Amino acid sequence: MKIHIEKDPTCNETEIIIRCREIDTELRELISNMGTAGRTVAGEKDGETYFIPISDIYYFETVDGKTFFYTENNTYRCETKLYLIEESLNASYLARVSKSTIANLRKVRSIKKDKNARLIGTLINGEKIIISRFYVPDIREKLGV
């Protein structure tokens, strides 16, 4: 892959043009990353609202109708419904792993088989998430296994 950058002081808006033979997995991920670069998610903790970069979020989860997201050491409450998070972020490395969870696949250290065709994912901070059997084929494909 080659990257070519042209500086143009008369340019009013940055434009990215991708020229390729075909759109492969690597290119899809690159495009997805460009769309989420610099984006944050607002979350409430201890009465304060924090703006957390998407790349720092390990997973989103709905518990008792409330949405939370988790970073390495903190938990934040989010006002947005899970399906809206999934639609708006639409990053290749964020994937639905169960009805109530969206995981950041870049934070998955390992996966192992569980009963009933499920998987258990271990995140890089040691936390475990359940990957429901319905989502297993998609997760395996995204992880390349």
Residue pairs with C-beta under 8 A, 6 or more apart in sequence:
1 26
16 34
18 27
18 31
20 27
28 92
29 92
29 93
32 90
32 91
32 92
32 93
33 91
33 92
33 93
35 90
35 91
36 54
36 55
36 89
36 91
38 53
39 53
39 54
39 89
40 51
40 52
40 53
40 54
41 51
41 52
41 54
41 57
41 69
41 78
41 80
41 85
41 89
42 49
42 50
42 51
42 52
42 78
42 79
43 49
43 50
43 51
43 52
43 69
43 76
43 77
43 78
44 50
44 76
44 77
44 78
44 79
45 74
45 75
45 76
45 77
50 76
52 69
52 71
52 76
54 89
54 91
54 94
54 104
55 104
55 106
56 71
56 72
57 69
57 70
57 71
57 104
58 69
58 70
58 71
58 72
58 103
58 104
58 107
58 123
58 125
58 127
59 69
59 70
59 97
59 101
59 102
59 103
59 104
59 107
59 123
59 129
60 67
60 68
60 69
60 70
60 78
60 82
60 85
60 101
60 102
61 67
61 68
61 69
61 70
61 82
61 100
61 101
61 102
62 68
62 81
62 82
62 100
62 101
63 100
66 77
67 77
67 78
67 79
67 80
67 81
67 82
67 85
68 75
68 76
68 77
68 78
69 75
69 76
69 78
70 76
70 127
72 125
73 125
78 85
80 88
82 100
82 102
85 102
86 94
86 96
86 102
92 142
93 104
93 105
93 106
93 142
94 102
94 103
94 104
94 105
95 102
95 103
95 105
95 135
95 138
95 139
95 142
96 102
96 135
96 138
97 103
97 121
97 129
97 130
97 131
97 132
97 135
97 139
98 129
98 130
98 131
98 132
98 135
99 132
101 129
101 130
103 121
103 123
103 129
103 131
105 139
105 142
105 143
107 123
107 124
107 125
108 121
108 122
108 123
108 124
108 143
109 122
109 123
109 124
110 121
110 122
111 119
111 120
111 121
111 122
111 131
111 139
111 143
111 145
112 119
112 120
112 122
113 119
113 120
114 120
114 130
116 133
117 133
117 136
118 130
118 131
118 132
118 133
118 136
119 130
119 131
119 136
119 139
120 128
120 129
120 130
120 131
121 128
121 129
121 130
121 131
121 139
122 128
123 129
131 139
